[in-house]
Amino acid sequence: MVREIDYANTTAVITGASSGIGAEFARELARRGAHVALVARRKDRLERLAQAIGPMAASVHVCDVSNRAAVEAAWRQVVERWGVVDMLINNAGYGRHVLVKDQDVEDIEHMMQTNFLGAVYWIKNALPLMRERGRGWILNISSLAGLTPQPDEAAYSATKYALTGFSEALAYELAPLGIHVMVVHPALVNTEMRTPEALARMPKSAESRFIECNEFVSAVLQALERGESSVVIPRGYRAVVLLRTLSPRLIGRALARIKLDALPDVTR
């Protein structure tokens, strides 16, 4: 059942808001009447976005989400500015197309701290206020890699699997309290992660399958209004997830072969 959400005068915290999906969430929610707390490391970009949205509707909070103390400080700033938080969108994260043999352990650690623990830190700060009010929305941006393991992105897949599992369990915990959790699994979205280096390590067919950030955000908000707790965007990729669930060995090998055939350094 579709239930339209009235965002007027609500407050949304958006991590990774300096570009791409996060910035588009900020623009769209502000257009719908929400106040937006913009969180990212790049202050100049956040300030430009806040200025474009309007200072009465947007606030800037410079924060590295992988740093728990920084998240706690930024949370205090958000509450001091807006008083309440209705929505938390955990979008901050990064990926890397690299074979495990070539990825530093330090990078794997930092990826887990950013992609998974960064979301955990923000949720742990937001939960007491949401529980007290008996309402709230938490949107965690995972990845298709959080449902189907991706060779050349093993560490990235692990971080997104962690976020997906955490989100789905949390959704059950919080539903009786009036707090809705939704985990989103984007496939190919045109963001800063679409670099020539990344494209060179992907199948040629992938280049034409990217969707724009505004299409992605629109689809996410539609899914939220339908009350979904887990969604794959674009919807066509749900078939891939279903097939892998039904035949994990066969489909997993097929997907791996497609990706590995695009790589020049698998056997080196």
ZADO-769930 format. One record per residue: x, y, z of N, C-alpha, C, O, CB in turn. Coordinates in steps of 0.2 Angstrom, whole numbers, padded with zeros to 4 digits, always signed. Glycine has a CB too. Layout:
BEGIN
XYZXYZXYZXYZXYZ
...
END
This chain:
BEGIN
+0004-0006+0000+0000+0000+0000+0004+0006+0000+0009+0007+0004-0005+0000+0006
+0003+0011-0004+0007+0017-0005+0004+0022+0000-0002+0024+0000+0007+0020-0012
+0008+0025+0004+0006+0030+0009+0010+0036+0008+0016+0036+0010+0005+0028+0016
+0007+0042+0006+0012+0048+0004+0014+0050+0011+0011+0051+0016+0007+0053+0001
+0020+0052+0011+0024+0055+0017+0024+0062+0016+0026+0065+0011+0031+0052+0018
+0022+0066+0022+0022+0073+0022+0029+0075+0025+0030+0074+0031+0016+0076+0026
+0034+0077+0021+0040+0079+0024+0041+0086+0026+0046+0088+0029+0046+0078+0018
+0036+0090+0026+0036+0097+0028+0038+0098+0035+0035+0095+0040+0029+0100+0027
+0043+0102+0036+0045+0103+0043+0048+0097+0047+0049+0097+0053+0040+0106+0047
+0050+0092+0043+0054+0086+0046+0061+0088+0045+0063+0092+0042+0052+0080+0043
+0065+0084+0049+0072+0085+0048+0076+0079+0047+0075+0074+0050+0075+0088+0055
+0080+0079+0041+0083+0073+0039+0091+0074+0040+0093+0080+0037+0081+0072+0032
+0095+0070+0042+0102+0070+0042+0104+0065+0037+0102+0060+0036+0105+0067+0049
+0109+0068+0032+0111+0064+0027+0118+0064+0027+0122+0069+0026+0108+0068+0020
+0121+0058+0027+0129+0058+0027+0131+0057+0020+0127+0054+0016+0131+0052+0031
+0137+0059+0018+0139+0058+0012+0136+0063+0007+0134+0062+0001+0139+0051+0009
+0134+0069+0010+0130+0074+0006+0133+0079+0002+0130+0083-0001+0126+0078+0012
+0140+0078+0001+0144+0083-0003+0143+0082-0010+0145+0086-0014+0151+0083-0001
+0141+0076-0012+0140+0075-0019+0135+0069-0021+0133+0066-0016+0147+0073-0022
+0134+0068-0027+0131+0062-0029+0124+0060-0026+0120+0065-0025+0135+0056-0028
+0123+0054-0023+0116+0052-0021+0115+0056-0014+0109+0059-0014+0117+0045-0019
+0120+0058-0010+0118+0062-0004+0116+0069-0006+0111+0071-0003+0124+0062+0000
+0119+0072-0010+0117+0079-0012+0110+0079-0015+0106+0083-0014+0122+0082-0017
+0109+0074-0019+0102+0073-0022+0097+0072-0017+0091+0075-0018+0102+0068-0028
+0098+0068-0012+0093+0067-0007+0092+0074-0004+0086+0075-0002+0096+0062-0002
+0097+0077-0002+0096+0084+0001+0092+0089-0003+0087+0092+0000+0103+0087+0002
+0093+0089-0009+0090+0094-0014+0082+0091-0014+0078+0096-0014+0093+0094-0021
+0081+0085-0015+0074+0083-0016+0070+0083-0009+0064+0085-0009+0074+0075-0018
+0073+0081-0004+0069+0082+0003+0068+0089+0004+0063+0091+0007+0073+0079+0008
+0073+0094+0003+0072+0101+0004+0066+0103+0000+0062+0108+0002+0078+0105+0003
+0066+0101-0006+0061+0103-0011+0054+0101-0008+0049+0104-0010+0062+0100-0018
+0054+0095-0005+0047+0093-0002+0046+0096+0005+0041+0094+0008+0048+0085-0001
+0050+0101+0007+0049+0104+0013+0052+0102+0019+0051+0105+0025+0042+0104+0015
+0057+0098+0019+0061+0096+0025+0067+0100+0026+0069+0104+0022+0064+0089+0023
+0069+0100+0032+0076+0103+0034+0081+0098+0033+0079+0092+0035+0075+0106+0041
+0087+0099+0031+0092+0094+0030+0098+0096+0033+0101+0102+0032+0093+0093+0022
+0101+0091+0037+0108+0092+0040+0113+0088+0036+0112+0082+0035+0108+0089+0047
+0117+0092+0033+0122+0090+0028+0128+0087+0031+0132+0091+0034+0123+0095+0022
+0130+0081+0030+0136+0078+0033+0141+0076+0028+0139+0072+0024+0134+0073+0039
+0147+0078+0029+0152+0075+0024+0159+0078+0027+0159+0082+0031+0151+0076+0017
+0164+0076+0023+0171+0079+0025+0172+0085+0021+0176+0089+0024+0176+0074+0024
+0169+0086+0015+0171+0092+0011+0167+0098+0013+0162+0099+0010+0171+0090+0004
+0170+0102+0017+0166+0108+0019+0164+0113+0014+0158+0115+0014+0170+0112+0024
+0168+0114+0009+0167+0119+0004+0161+0116+0000+0156+0120-0002+0173+0120-0001
+0160+0110-0002+0155+0107-0006+0148+0107-0002+0143+0109-0004+0156+0100-0008
+0149+0106+0005+0143+0106+0009+0140+0113+0009+0134+0114+0009+0144+0104+0016
+0145+0118+0010+0142+0125+0010+0139+0127+0004+0134+0131+0004+0148+0130+0012
+0142+0125-0002+0139+0127-0008+0132+0124-0009+0127+0127-0011+0143+0125-0014
+0131+0118-0007+0125+0115-0007+0120+0118-0002+0114+0119-0004+0125+0107-0005
+0122+0119+0004+0117+0123+0009+0115+0130+0006+0109+0131+0007+0121+0123+0015
+0120+0133+0003+0118+0140+0000+0113+0139-0005+0108+0143-0006+0124+0143-0002
+0114+0134-0009+0109+0133-0015+0102+0131-0012+0097+0133-0015+0111+0127-0020
+0102+0127-0007+0095+0125-0004+0092+0131+0000+0086+0132+0000+0097+0119+0001
+0097+0134+0004+0094+0140+0008+0096+0139+0015+0094+0133+0018+0087+0141+0007
+0099+0143+0018+0102+0142+0025+0097+0141+0030+0098+0138+0035+0106+0148+0027
+0090+0143+0029+0085+0142+0033+0083+0135+0033+0079+0132+0038+0079+0146+0032
+0085+0131+0028+0082+0124+0027+0088+0119+0028+0087+0113+0028+0079+0123+0020
+0094+0121+0028+0100+0117+0028+0105+0119+0032+0106+0125+0034+0103+0116+0021
+0109+0114+0035+0114+0116+0040+0120+0111+0038+0119+0106+0035+0112+0114+0047
+0126+0113+0039+0132+0110+0037+0136+0107+0043+0137+0110+0048+0137+0115+0033
+0138+0101+0043+0141+0097+0048+0147+0093+0045+0146+0088+0042+0136+0093+0052
+0153+0096+0046+0159+0093+0043+0161+0087+0048+0162+0088+0054+0165+0098+0043
+0161+0081+0045+0162+0075+0049+0165+0069+0045+0162+0068+0039+0156+0073+0052
+0170+0066+0047+0172+0059+0044+0168+0054+0048+0169+0053+0054+0180+0058+0045
+0164+0050+0045+0159+0046+0048+0163+0040+0051+0160+0036+0055+0154+0043+0044
+0169+0038+0049+0173+0033+0052+0176+0034+0059+0178+0030+0062+0178+0031+0047
+0175+0041+0061+0178+0043+0067+0172+0044+0072+0168+0048+0071+0182+0049+0067
+0171+0039+0077+0166+0039+0081+0165+0046+0085+0159+0048+0086+0166+0033+0086
+0170+0048+0088+0170+0055+0091+0168+0060+0087+0164+0065+0089+0177+0056+0094
+0170+0060+0081+0167+0066+0076+0160+0065+0075+0156+0070+0074+0171+0065+0069
+0157+0059+0074+0150+0058+0073+0146+0060+0079+0141+0064+0078+0149+0050+0072
+0149+0059+0085+0145+0061+0091+0145+0069+0092+0140+0071+0094+0149+0058+0097
+0151+0072+0090+0151+0079+0090+0146+0082+0085+0142+0087+0086+0158+0082+0089
+0146+0079+0079+0141+0081+0073+0134+0080+0075+0130+0085+0074+0143+0078+0067
+0133+0075+0079+0126+0074+0081+0123+0079+0086+0118+0081+0085+0125+0067+0084
+0128+0081+0090+0126+0086+0095+0124+0093+0091+0120+0096+0093+0131+0087+0100
+0128+0094+0086+0127+0100+0082+0120+0100+0079+0117+0105+0079+0133+0101+0077
+0119+0094+0076+0112+0093+0073+0107+0095+0077+0102+0098+0076+0112+0086+0069
+0107+0091+0083+0101+0092+0088+0101+0099+0091+0095+0102+0091+0102+0087+0094
+0107+0102+0092+0107+0109+0094+0104+0114+0089+0100+0119+0090+0114+0112+0095
+0105+0112+0082+0102+0117+0077+0095+0116+0076+0091+0120+0075+0106+0115+0070
+0093+0109+0075+0086+0108+0073+0081+0105+0079+0075+0105+0078+0086+0103+0068
+0084+0103+0084+0080+0100+0090+0078+0093+0089+0078+0089+0094+0074+0105+0090
+0075+0091+0084+0073+0084+0082+0076+0082+0076+0078+0086+0072+0065+0084+0082
+0076+0075+0075+0078+0072+0069+0073+0067+0068+0071+0062+0072+0085+0069+0070
+0070+0067+0062+0065+0063+0059+0067+0057+0055+0065+0051+0055+0059+0066+0056
+0073+0059+0051+0075+0054+0046+0083+0054+0046+0086+0059+0047+0073+0056+0039
+0086+0048+0046+0093+0047+0045+0094+0043+0039+0092+0038+0038+0096+0044+0052
+0098+0046+0035+0100+0043+0028+0108+0042+0029+0112+0046+0028+0098+0047+0022
+0110+0035+0030+0117+0033+0030+0119+0032+0023+0118+0026+0020+0118+0027+0035
+0122+0037+0020+0124+0036+0013+0132+0036+0012+0134+0034+0007+0121+0042+0009
+0135+0039+0017+0142+0039+0016+0146+0033+0015+0144+0028+0018+0145+0043+0022
+0150+0032+0011+0154+0026+0009+0158+0027+0003+0158+0032-0001+0149+0020+0009
+0162+0022+0002+0166+0022-0004+0168+0015-0006+0167+0010-0002+0173+0026-0003
+0170+0014-0012+0171+0007-0015+0178+0007-0018+0181+0013-0020+0166+0004-0019
+0180+0001-0020+0187+0001-0024+0187-0005-0028+0185-0011-0025+0193+0001-0019
+0188-0005-0034+0189-0011-0038+0196-0013-0038+0200-0010-0041+0187-0009-0046
+0197-0018-0034+0204-0021-0033+0203-0028-0031+0199-0030-0027+0207-0016-0028
+0208-0032-0033+0209-0039-0031+0211-0039-0023+0215-0035-0022+0213-0043-0035
+0209-0044-0019+0212-0044-0013+0219-0044-0012+0222-0041-0007+0209-0050-0009
+0222-0047-0016+0230-0048-0016+0233-0041-0017+0239-0040-0015+0232-0052-0022
+0229-0036-0020+0232-0030-0021+0229-0024-0016+0231-0018-0017+0231-0027-0028
+0225-0026-0012+0222-0021-0007+0225-0021+0000+0226-0027+0003+0214-0022-0006
+0228-0016+0002+0231-0015+0009+0226-0017+0014+0220-0015+0014+0234-0008+0010
+0228-0020+0019+0224-0022+0025+0221-0015+0028+0215-0015+0030+0228-0026+0030
+0225-0010+0028+0223-0003+0031+0217-0001+0027+0213+0002+0030+0229+0002+0031
+0217-0002+0021+0211+0001+0017+0205-0003+0018+0200-0001+0018+0213+0000+0009
+0206-0010+0019+0200-0014+0021+0197-0012+0027+0191-0012+0028+0202-0022+0021
+0202-0011+0032+0199-0009+0039+0196-0002+0038+0190-0001+0041+0205-0008+0044
+0198+0003+0035+0195+0009+0034+0189+0009+0030+0184+0012+0032+0200+0014+0030
+0188+0004+0025+0182+0004+0022+0176+0001+0026+0171+0003+0026+0183-0001+0016
+0178-0004+0031+0173-0006+0035+0171-0001+0040+0165+0000+0042+0176-0013+0039
+0176+0003+0043+0174+0008+0047+0170+0013+0044+0165+0016+0047+0181+0012+0050
+0171+0015+0038+0167+0020+0034+0160+0017+0032+0155+0020+0034+0171+0023+0028
+0160+0012+0029+0154+0009+0025+0149+0006+0030+0143+0007+0030+0156+0004+0020
+0152+0003+0035+0147-0001+0040+0147+0003+0047+0142+0005+0049+0150-0008+0041
+0153+0004+0050+0153+0007+0057+0151+0014+0057+0148+0016+0062+0160+0006+0060
+0152+0018+0051+0150+0024+0051+0142+0025+0052+0139+0029+0055+0152+0028+0044
+0139+0020+0048+0131+0020+0049+0129+0018+0056+0125+0021+0059+0128+0015+0044
+0133+0013+0059+0131+0011+0066+0132+0017+0071+0128+0018+0075+0136+0005+0068
+0137+0021+0070+0138+0027+0075+0133+0031+0074+0130+0034+0079+0145+0030+0073
+0130+0033+0068+0125+0038+0067+0118+0035+0070+0114+0038+0073+0124+0040+0060
+0117+0029+0069+0111+0025+0071+0111+0025+0079+0106+0027+0082+0110+0018+0069
+0117+0024+0082+0117+0023+0089+0116+0030+0092+0113+0031+0098+0124+0021+0092
+0118+0036+0089+0116+0042+0092+0109+0044+0090+0106+0048+0095+0121+0047+0088
+0106+0042+0085+0099+0044+0083+0094+0040+0087+0089+0043+0088+0098+0044+0076
+0095+0034+0088+0090+0030+0091+0087+0032+0098+0081+0032+0098+0093+0023+0093
+0091+0035+0103+0087+0037+0109+0082+0042+0107+0076+0042+0110+0092+0040+0114
+0083+0047+0103+0079+0052+0102+0073+0050+0098+0067+0051+0099+0082+0058+0098
+0074+0045+0093+0068+0042+0089+0064+0038+0094+0058+0038+0093+0071+0038+0083
+0067+0034+0098+0063+0030+0103+0059+0034+0107+0053+0032+0109+0068+0025+0107
+0062+0039+0110+0058+0044+0114+0052+0047+0111+0047+0047+0114+0063+0049+0117
+0053+0048+0104+0047+0051+0101+0042+0046+0098+0037+0048+0096+0050+0056+0095
+0045+0040+0097+0041+0035+0095+0039+0035+0087+0034+0033+0085+0034+0035+0098
+0044+0038+0084+0044+0038+0076+0051+0040+0073+0055+0042+0077+0039+0044+0074
+0051+0038+0067+0057+0040+0063+0058+0035+0057+0055+0030+0057+0063+0039+0068
+0063+0037+0053+0065+0033+0047+0072+0033+0047+0076+0038+0048+0062+0036+0040
+0075+0027+0046+0082+0026+0045+0083+0022+0038+0080+0017+0037+0085+0021+0051
+0086+0026+0034+0088+0023+0027+0095+0022+0026+0099+0026+0027+0086+0028+0021
+0097+0015+0025+0104+0014+0025+0106+0012+0017+0102+0007+0015+0106+0008+0029
+0110+0015+0014+0112+0014+0007+0117+0009+0007+0123+0010+0008+0114+0021+0004
+0115+0003+0005+0120-0003+0005+0122-0003-0003+0124+0002-0005+0117-0010+0007
+0121-0009-0006+0123-0010-0013+0121-0017-0015+0120-0021-0011+0131-0009-0013
+0120-0017-0022+0119-0024-0024+0125-0029-0022+0123-0035-0021+0119-0024-0032
+0131-0026-0021+0136-0030-0018+0135-0033-0011+0138-0037-0009+0143-0026-0019
+0130-0030-0008+0128-0032-0001+0123-0038-0002+0121-0041+0003+0125-0027+0003
+0121-0040-0008+0117-0046-0009+0120-0051-0013+0118-0057-0013+0110-0044-0012
+0124-0049-0018+0128-0054-0022+0135-0052-0022+0137-0047-0024+0125-0053-0030
+0139-0057-0019+0147-0056-0019+0150-0054-0025+0148-0057-0031+0150-0062-0016
+0154-0049-0025+0157-0046-0031+0165-0047-0031+0168-0044-0027+0155-0039-0032
+0167-0051-0036+0175-0052-0036+0177-0045-0039+0174-0041-0042+0177-0057-0041
+0183-0044-0037+0187-0037-0038+0184-0032-0033+0186-0026-0033+0186-0035-0045
+0179-0034-0029+0176-0029-0024+0175-0033-0017+0170-0032-0014+0170-0026-0026
+0179-0038-0016+0178-0042-0010+0177-0038-0003+0172-0040+0000+0184-0047-0009
+0181-0034-0002+0181-0030+0004+0175-0026+0004+0171-0025+0009+0187-0026+0006
+0173-0022-0001+0167-0018-0002+0161-0023-0001+0157-0020+0002+0167-0015-0009
+0161-0028-0004+0155-0033-0003+0154-0035+0004+0149-0035+0007+0156-0039-0007
+0160-0036+0008+0159-0038+0015+0156-0032+0019+0152-0033+0023+0166-0039+0017
+0158-0026+0017+0156-0020+0021+0148-0019+0020+0144-0018+0024+0159-0014+0019
+0146-0021+0014+0139-0020+0012+0135-0025+0014+0129-0024+0016+0138-0019+0004
+0138-0032+0014+0134-0037+0017+0133-0036+0025+0127-0037+0027+0138-0044+0017
+0138-0033+0028+0137-0031+0035+0131-0026+0036+0127-0027+0041+0144-0028+0038
+0131-0021+0032+0126-0016+0033+0119-0019+0031+0114-0017+0034+0128-0010+0028
+0119-0023+0026+0112-0026+0024+0110-0030+0030+0104-0030+0032+0113-0030+0018
+0114-0035+0033+0112-0039+0038+0110-0035+0044+0105-0036+0048+0117-0044+0040
+0114-0030+0046+0112-0026+0052+0106-0022+0051+0102-0022+0056+0118-0020+0053
+0104-0020+0045+0098-0016+0044+0092-0020+0044+0087-0018+0047+0099-0013+0037
+0093-0026+0041+0087-0030+0041+0085-0033+0048+0079-0033+0050+0088-0036+0037
+0090-0034+0052+0089-0036+0059+0086-0030+0063+0081-0031+0067+0095-0039+0062
+0089-0024+0062+0086-0018+0065+0079-0016+0064+0076-0014+0068+0091-0012+0064
+0077-0018+0057+0070-0016+0055+0065-0020+0059+0060-0017+0061+0069-0018+0048
+0067-0026+0061+0062-0030+0065+0062-0028+0072+0057-0027+0076+0065-0038+0065
+0068-0025+0075+0068-0023+0082+0064-0016+0083+0061-0015+0088+0076-0022+0084
+0065-0012+0078+0062-0005+0078+0055-0005+0076+0051+0000+0078+0066-0001+0075
+0052-0009+0072+0046-0009+0069+0040-0008+0074+0036-0004+0074+0044-0015+0065
+0041-0012+0080+0035-0011+0085+0036-0004+0089+0031-0002+0092+0036-0016+0090
+0041+0000+0088+0042+0006+0091+0040+0012+0086+0041+0018+0088+0049+0007+0093
+0038+0011+0080+0036+0016+0076+0042+0019+0072+0041+0024+0069+0033+0021+0079
+0047+0015+0072+0053+0017+0068+0054+0013+0062+0055+0007+0063+0060+0018+0073
+0054+0016+0056+0055+0011+0050+0062+0011+0047+0065+0017+0046+0050+0014+0045
+0065+0006+0046+0071+0005+0044+0071+0002+0037+0067-0003+0036+0076+0000+0048
+0074+0005+0032+0074+0002+0025+0082+0002+0023+0085+0007+0023+0070+0007+0020
+0084-0004+0020+0090-0004+0017+0089-0004+0009+0085-0008+0007+0094-0011+0020
+0094+0000+0006+0093+0001-0001+0099-0002-0004+0105-0001-0002+0092+0008-0003
+0098-0006-0010+0104-0009-0014+0104-0006-0021+0101-0009-0025+0103-0017-0014
+0108-0001-0022+0109+0002-0028+0113-0003-0032+0118-0006-0030+0112+0009-0028
+0112-0003-0039+0116-0007-0044+0121-0002-0047+0127-0002-0044+0112-0011-0049
+0119+0001-0052+0124+0006-0055+0121+0013-0055+0116+0014-0059+0126+0003-0062
+0124+0017-0051+0122+0024-0051+0127+0029-0053+0133+0028-0051+0119+0026-0044
+0126+0034-0057+0131+0039-0059+0133+0043-0054+0130+0049-0053+0128+0042-0065
+0138+0041-0050+0141+0046-0045+0149+0046-0046+0151+0044-0051+0140+0043-0038
+0152+0049-0041+0159+0050-0042+0163+0043-0042+0169+0043-0044+0162+0054-0036
+0160+0038-0040+0163+0031-0040+0163+0029-0047+0167+0024-0049+0159+0026-0036
+0160+0032-0052+0160+0030-0059+0166+0034-0062+0165+0039-0065+0154+0031-0063
+0172+0031-0061+0178+0034-0064+0181+0030-0070+0178+0024-0071+0184+0034-0059
+0185+0033-0074+0188+0029-0080+0191+0022-0077+0191+0017-0080+0193+0033-0084
+0195+0023-0071+0198+0017-0068+0193+0012-0067+0195+0006-0068+0202+0019-0062
+0188+0014-0063+0183+0009-0062+0179+0005-0068+0179-0001-0068+0177+0012-0057
+0178+0010-0073+0175+0007-0079+0179+0002-0082+0177-0003-0085+0173+0013-0083
+0186+0003-0082+0190-0001-0085+0191-0008-0082+0193-0013-0086+0197+0002-0085
+0188-0009-0076+0188-0015-0073+0181-0018-0072+0180-0023-0069+0191-0014-0066
+0176-0016-0077+0170-0018-0077+0168-0021-0084+0171-0019-0089+0165-0012-0075
+0163-0025-0084+0161-0027-0091+0159-0021-0095+0156-0017-0093+0155-0033-0090
+0160-0022-0102+0158-0016-0106+0151-0015-0106+0149-0009-0107+0160-0018-0113
+0147-0020-0105+0140-0018-0105+0137-0014-0099+0132-0011-0099+0136-0025-0105
+0141-0014-0094+0139-0010-0088+0139-0003-0089+0135+0001-0086+0144-0011-0082
+0143+0000-0094+0143+0007-0095+0136+0010-0097+0135+0016-0095+0148+0009-0100
+0132+0007-0100+0126+0009-0103+0120+0008-0098+0114+0010-0099+0124+0006-0109
+0122+0005-0092+0116+0003-0087+0116+0008-0081+0112+0007-0077+0118-0004-0085
+0120+0013-0081+0120+0017-0075+0114+0022-0075+0111+0024-0081+0126+0022-0075
+0111+0023-0069+0105+0028-0069+0108+0034-0066+0113+0034-0062+0099+0024-0065
+0104+0039-0066+0106+0046-0063+0104+0046-0056+0099+0042-0054+0103+0052-0067
+0107+0050-0052+0105+0051-0045+0098+0053-0044+0095+0050-0039+0110+0056-0042
+0095+0057-0048+0088+0059-0047+0084+0053-0048+0079+0053-0044+0086+0065-0051
+0085+0049-0053+0081+0043-0054+0081+0039-0048+0076+0036-0045+0083+0039-0060
+0087+0038-0045+0088+0033-0039+0085+0036-0033+0081+0032-0030+0096+0033-0038
+0085+0042-0032+0082+0045-0026+0075+0045-0026+0071+0043-0021+0084+0053-0025
+0072+0046-0032+0065+0046-0033+0062+0039-0032+0057+0038-0028+0063+0048-0040
+0066+0034-0034+0064+0027-0033+0064+0025-0026+0060+0021-0023+0068+0022-0037
+0069+0027-0022+0070+0026-0015+0064+0029-0011+0061+0025-0007+0077+0029-0012
+0062+0035-0012+0057+0038-0009+0050+0035-0010+0046+0034-0006+0057+0046-0010
+0049+0032-0016+0043+0029-0018+0043+0022-0014+0038+0020-0012+0043+0027-0026
+0049+0019-0014+0049+0013-0010+0048+0014-0002+0044+0010+0001+0056+0009-0011
+0050+0019+0000+0049+0021+0007+0041+0022+0008+0038+0020+0013+0052+0028+0009
+0038+0025+0003+0031+0026+0004+0027+0020+0003+0021+0019+0006+0028+0031-0001
+0030+0015+0000+0026+0008+0000+0028+0004+0006+0025-0001+0007+0029+0005-0006
+0032+0007+0010+0033+0003+0017+0038-0002+0016+0038-0007+0020+0027+0001+0019
+0042-0002+0011+0047-0008+0010+0053-0007+0015+0055-0002+0017+0050-0007+0003
+0056-0013+0017+0061-0013+0021+0068-0015+0018+0073-0014+0021+0060-0018+0027
+0067-0017+0012+0073-0019+0008+0071-0019+0001+0066-0021-0001+0076-0026+0010
+0076-0015-0003+0074-0014-0010+0080-0014-0014+0085-0011-0012+0070-0007-0011
+0080-0016-0020+0085-0016-0025+0083-0011-0031+0077-0011-0033+0086-0023-0028
+0088-0006-0032+0086-0001-0037+0092-0001-0042+0098-0001-0040+0085+0006-0034
+0091-0001-0049+0084-0002-0052+0081-0009-0051+0084-0014-0049+0085-0001-0060
+0074-0009-0051+0070-0015-0050+0072-0021-0054+0072-0027-0051+0063-0013-0050
+0075-0020-0060+0076-0025-0064+0082-0030-0061+0082-0036-0063+0079-0023-0071
+0086-0027-0057+0091-0031-0054+0089-0036-0049+0093-0040-0046+0097-0027-0051
+0082-0035-0047+0080-0040-0042+0080-0047-0045+0080-0052-0041+0072-0038-0040
+0079-0048-0051+0079-0055-0054+0086-0058-0053+0086-0064-0052+0078-0054-0062
+0091-0054-0053+0098-0057-0052+0098-0059-0045+0101-0065-0044+0104-0051-0053
+0096-0056-0040+0096-0058-0033+0092-0064-0032+0094-0068-0028+0093-0052-0028
+0086-0064-0035+0081-0070-0034+0085-0076-0037+0085-0081-0034+0075-0069-0038
+0088-0075-0043+0091-0081-0046+0097-0084-0042+0098-0090-0041+0093-0080-0053
+0100-0079-0039+0106-0081-0035+0104-0085-0029+0107-0089-0026+0110-0075-0033
+0098-0082-0026+0095-0086-0020+0093-0093-0022+0094-0097-0018+0089-0082-0017
+0090-0094-0028+0087-0100-0030+0093-0105-0032+0093-0111-0030+0083-0100-0035
+0098-0102-0035+0104-0106-0037+0110-0103-0036+0114-0100-0041+0103-0108-0045
+0113-0102-0030+0118-0098-0028+0125-0100-0032+0129-0096-0034+0120-0098-0021
+0126-0107-0032+0132-0109-0035+0132-0107-0043+0137-0105-0045+0133-0117-0034
+0127-0109-0046+0127-0108-0053+0127-0101-0055+0131-0098-0059+0121-0111-0056
+0123-0097-0052+0123-0089-0054+0129-0086-0051+0131-0081-0054+0116-0086-0051
+0131-0088-0045+0137-0085-0043+0143-0086-0047+0147-0081-0049+0139-0088-0036
+0144-0092-0050+0149-0093-0055+0149-0089-0061+0153-0086-0064+0150-0100-0056
+0142-0089-0063+0141-0085-0070+0143-0077-0069+0146-0075-0073+0134-0086-0072
+0141-0075-0063+0142-0067-0062+0149-0066-0061+0152-0061-0064+0138-0065-0056
+0153-0071-0058+0160-0070-0057+0164-0071-0063+0168-0067-0064+0163-0076-0052
+0162-0075-0068+0165-0076-0074+0164-0069-0078+0169-0067-0081+0162-0082-0078
+0158-0066-0078+0157-0060-0082+0162-0055-0079+0165-0051-0083+0150-0058-0081
+0163-0054-0073+0167-0049-0070+0174-0050-0071+0178-0046-0073+0165-0048-0063
+0176-0057-0070+0183-0058-0070+0186-0058-0077+0192-0056-0078+0184-0065-0067
+0182-0059-0082+0184-0059-0089+0186-0052-0091+0190-0051-0096+0178-0062-0094
+0184-0047-0087+0185-0040-0089+0192-0038-0086+0194-0032-0087+0180-0035-0087
+0195-0042-0082+0201-0040-0078+0207-0043-0081+0208-0049-0083+0200-0043-0071
+0212-0039-0082+0219-0041-0085+0223-0044-0080+0228-0047-0082+0222-0035-0088
+0222-0044-0073+0227-0045-0068+0225-0051-0063+0228-0051-0058+0229-0039-0064
+0220-0055-0065+0218-0060-0061+0223-0065-0059+0224-0067-0053+0211-0063-0063
+0227-0067-0064+0232-0073-0063+0239-0070-0062+0243-0074-0061+0232-0077-0069
+0239-0064-0062+0246-0061-0061+0248-0061-0053+0253-0058-0051+0247-0054-0064
END
